[in-house]
Amino acid sequence: MTTQLTRTFAQDADAILDATVHAQVPVAGVVAMVTDRDGDVYEGAAGSRRLDGDQPMTTDTVFALFSTTKAVTATAALQLVEDGRLDLDAPAKQYAPAIGELQVLDGFTADGSPRLRAPKRDITTRMLLTHTAGFGYDFFNEHYLRMATEHGQVSVITASRSCLQTPLLFEPGEKWEYGSNIDWVGQVVEGIAGERLGEVFAERIFAPLGITDTTFELDDRLRERRATMHARNEDGSLTPMDDFELTSTPEVHMGGHGLYGTVGDYMRFIRMWLNDGEGEHGRVLSAETVRMAVQNHLGDLEVTALPGVIPSLSNDAEFFPGIRKSWSLPFMINEETAPTGRPAGALGWAGLANLFYWIDRGNGFGGFWATQVLPFGDPTSFGGYLDLESAFYRSLDAS
């Protein structure tokens, strides 16, 4: 990034963060960073960790990362592919036997009982990585919501083994639907590695990247810097959710959403993808694996909008409506230039509490925007993120 771009973008980004926490419908606090292949070129924080609290938001604040966890789990799976220990197209039940017990939800009977049948084909790890295996989330799918409210289907937020045992919503491989697929990828990784997912991350991903403040098991050291979760009320105000915390003793390390960490740590992960698998302290993936992984693995299927069926957890949400989107193995791909200026073929995704990131391997930049606001698709936080990305590409074009 040129000096001119850095100065111009930093001024714009600071203004966007400030505007976001002082908007008519504000967020409590936000952290944003942008990196090139060599290191962070912008770090910003605004607001406070808790609404009206006395702890300012700082760049070392710890966030519940939610679904930004998924790409880390996918990376662990790709390492096992490199090792020759994981075949993406073999039945996943070879590595995680419990997935072979699941049936397809084929509607409900007249008395409201779920109608279940055996799937016609096995789930593969490739299907899990591309969100085509048949899993969903109860906050995005009415059938799962009904299973939860009427039949006791356990929420993934419990991080329990029982929460993984959900029926499939459709025949594996037939469509794209965002859901708990990557939690099962975590089980595949554990089945092969013989270790808990957090141990695999620590040894094989975090150590070579220099990541020190990201974990499935929050301790007092990190809890002191944790941002409070906030709920957006119907009138636009925020209520701190002081008791909200993902369990620090999870029965399952949930590969789809379970990490706590800092934005700075995640930037190290993004730089690895910008640098063809090379980390600050060692290689995580081969360049060949990286190039393979970031291609479209969804074929003719497309990433679709996310319908919010539990209003407290998600609004209706979609990245770049009207633009074709596919899926790589770890990330969404926008197949056309986005309104923000993000070029076709770039990568990105999000986390439930309105965390967003992008990775532009062609230009060599990536960014991350972190808040702790529910429901997902919050207009102020999501809008602020899009403003940040747009400001970056305006500055890049001007330079």
Long-range contacts (C-beta under 8 A, 24 or more apart in sequence): 1-36, 1-41, 1-365, 1-396, 1-399, 2-399, 4-398, 4-399, 5-395, 5-396, 5-398, 5-399, 6-41, 6-42, 8-395, 8-398, 8-399, 9-34, 9-42, 9-391, 9-392, 9-395, 10-42, 10-44, 12-391, 12-394, 12-395, 13-42, 13-44, 13-388, 13-391, 13-392, 14-44, 14-46, 16-384, 16-387, 16-388, 16-391, 17-44, 17-45, 17-46, 17-47, 17-384, 17-388, 18-46, 19-384, 19-387, 20-46, 20-47, 20-380, 20-381, 20-384, 21-46, 21-47, 23-380, 23-384, 24-236, 25-232, 25-236, 25-379, 25-380, 26-238, 26-380, 27-230, 27-238, 27-354, 27-371, 27-373, 27-378, 27-380, 27-381, 27-384, 28-53, 28-57, 28-227, 28-228, 28-230, 28-238, 28-240, 28-371, 28-372, 28-373, 29-56, 29-57, 29-61, 29-227, 29-371, 29-372, 30-57, 30-369, 30-370, 30-371, 30-381, 30-384, 31-57, 31-58, 31-59, 31-61, 31-63, 31-263, 31-369, 31-370, 32-263, 32-367, 32-368, 32-369, 32-370, 32-385, 32-388, 33-59, 33-263, 33-264, 33-267, 33-367, 33-368, 34-365, 34-366, 34-367, 34-392, 35-267, 35-270, 35-271, 35-274, 35-365, 35-366, 35-367, 36-274, 36-364, 36-365, 37-271, 37-274, 37-275, 37-364, 38-271, 39-271, 40-264, 40-267, 41-365, 42-367, 43-264, 49-225, 49-226, 49-227, 49-228, 50-227, 50-228, 50-240, 50-242, 51-228, 51-230, 51-238, 51-240, 53-228, 53-240, 57-227, 58-225, 59-262, 59-263, 59-264, 60-213, 60-225, 60-262, 60-264, 61-225, 61-226, 61-227, 61-262, 61-263, 61-370, 62-213, 62-218, 62-222, 62-223, 62-225, 62-226, 62-227, 62-260, 62-261, 62-262, 63-226, 63-227, 63-260, 63-261, 63-262, 63-263, 63-353, 63-355, 63-370, 63-372, 64-229, 64-245, 64-246, 64-260, 64-351, 64-353, 64-372, 65-214, 65-257, 65-259, 65-260, 65-261, 65-266, 65-351, 65-355, 66-257, 66-351, 66-352, 66-353, 66-355, 67-256, 67-257, 67-349, 67-350, 67-351, 67-352, 68-259, 68-266, 68-349, 68-350, 68-351, 68-355, 68-357, 68-368, 69-182, 69-254, 69-255, 69-256, 69-257, 69-258, 69-259, 69-351, 70-182, 70-255, 70-256, 70-257, 70-330, 70-349, 71-269, 71-330, 71-331, 71-349, 72-201, 72-205, 72-255, 72-259, 72-269, 73-182, 73-185, 73-186, 73-189, 73-197, 73-255, 73-256, 74-129, 74-182, 74-185, 74-293, 74-329, 74-330, 75-205, 75-269, 75-284, 75-285, 75-330, 76-186, 76-189, 76-193, 76-197, 76-200, 76-201, 76-204, 76-205, 76-255, 77-125, 77-129, 77-185, 77-188, 77-189, 77-329, 78-285, 78-289, 78-293, 78-329, 78-330, 79-204, 79-205, 79-284, 79-285, 80-189, 80-192, 80-193, 81-289, 82-285, 82-286, 82-289, 85-192, 86-125, 86-188, 86-192, 87-125, 88-124, 88-125, 88-126, 88-129, 89-124, 89-125, 89-126, 90-124, 90-125, 91-122, 91-123, 91-124, 92-122, 92-123, 92-124, 92-125, 92-127, 92-128, 92-133, 92-184, 92-188, 93-122, 93-123, 95-125, 95-187, 95-188, 95-191, 95-192, 96-184, 96-187, 96-188, 96-190, 96-191, 97-191, 98-161, 98-164, 98-165, 98-187, 99-123, 99-184, 99-187, 101-165, 102-165, 102-166, 102-167, 102-168, 103-167, 103-168, 104-134, 104-167, 104-168, 104-169, 104-170, 104-171, 105-143, 105-147, 105-167, 105-168, 105-169, 108-146, 112-150, 114-147, 114-151, 114-167, 116-167, 119-168, 119-171, 119-172, 120-171, 121-171, 121-172, 121-173, 122-172, 123-168, 123-172, 123-184, 124-172, 124-173, 125-185, 125-188, 126-297, 126-329, 127-172, 127-173, 127-181, 128-181, 128-182, 128-184, 128-185, 128-188, 129-181, 129-182, 129-185, 129-297, 129-329, 129-330, 130-176, 130-181, 130-297, 130-298, 130-327, 130-329, 131-176, 131-177, 131-178, 131-179, 131-181, 131-327, 132-172, 132-173, 132-174, 132-175, 132-176, 132-177, 132-181, 132-298, 132-301, 133-168, 133-172, 133-173, 133-181, 133-184, 134-168, 134-169, 134-170, 134-171, 134-172, 134-177, 135-166, 135-168, 135-169, 135-177, 135-179, 135-180, 135-181, 135-184, 136-169, 136-177, 136-178, 136-179, 136-180, 137-178, 137-179, 137-180, 138-309, 138-310, 139-308, 139-309, 139-310, 139-313, 139-314, 139-376, 140-177, 140-178, 140-179, 140-306, 140-307, 140-308, 140-309, 140-314, 141-169, 141-177, 141-179, 141-307, 141-309, 142-309, 143-169, 144-169, 144-179, 145-309, 145-310, 156-180, 156-183, 156-254, 156-256, 156-257, 157-246, 158-247, 159-246, 159-247, 159-250, 159-251, 159-252, 159-253, 159-254, 159-258, 160-251, 160-252, 161-251, 161-252, 163-252, 164-252, 175-301, 176-298, 176-301, 176-302, 176-303, 176-304, 176-327, 177-304, 178-303, 178-306, 180-256, 181-256, 182-255, 182-256, 183-252, 183-254, 183-255, 183-256, 183-257, 184-255, 185-255, 185-256, 186-252, 186-253, 186-254, 186-255, 186-256, 187-252, 187-255, 189-255, 190-253, 196-253, 197-253, 197-255, 198-253, 204-284, 205-269, 205-284, 206-265, 207-281, 207-282, 208-279, 208-280, 208-281, 208-282, 208-283, 208-284, 209-265, 209-268, 209-269, 209-272, 209-279, 209-280, 209-281, 209-284, 210-268, 210-279, 210-280, 210-281, 211-261, 211-265, 211-268, 211-269, 212-265, 213-261, 213-262, 213-264, 213-265, 214-259, 214-260, 214-261, 214-262, 214-265, 214-266, 215-259, 215-260, 215-261, 216-250, 216-253, 216-254, 216-258, 216-259, 216-260, 217-248, 217-249, 217-250, 218-245, 218-246, 218-248, 218-260, 219-248, 222-260, 225-262, 226-260, 227-370, 227-371, 227-372, 228-372, 229-353, 229-372, 229-373, 229-374, 230-372, 230-373, 230-374, 231-312, 231-373, 231-374, 232-373, 232-374, 232-375, 232-378, 238-373, 241-374, 257-351, 257-352, 263-368, 263-370, 266-357, 266-368, 267-366, 267-368, 270-357, 270-359, 270-366, 270-367, 270-368, 271-366, 273-347, 273-359, 273-361, 273-366, 274-359, 274-361, 274-364, 274-365, 274-366, 292-329, 293-328, 293-329, 293-330, 294-328, 294-329, 294-330, 294-331, 294-333, 294-347, 294-361, 295-328, 296-326, 296-327, 296-328, 296-333, 296-335, 297-326, 297-327, 297-328, 297-329, 298-326, 298-327, 301-326, 302-326, 303-327, 303-332, 306-376, 306-377, 308-375, 308-376, 308-377, 310-375, 311-375, 312-374, 312-375, 313-352, 313-374, 313-375, 313-376, 314-352, 314-375, 314-376, 314-377, 315-375, 315-376, 315-377, 315-378, 315-379, 316-377, 317-376, 317-377, 317-382, 319-348, 319-350, 331-359, 339-386, 339-390, 340-386, 340-389, 340-390, 340-393, 341-389, 341-390, 341-392, 341-393, 341-394, 341-396, 341-397, 342-389, 342-393, 350-376, 352-376, 354-378, 354-381, 354-382, 354-385, 356-382, 356-385, 358-389, 363-396, 365-392, 365-396, 367-392
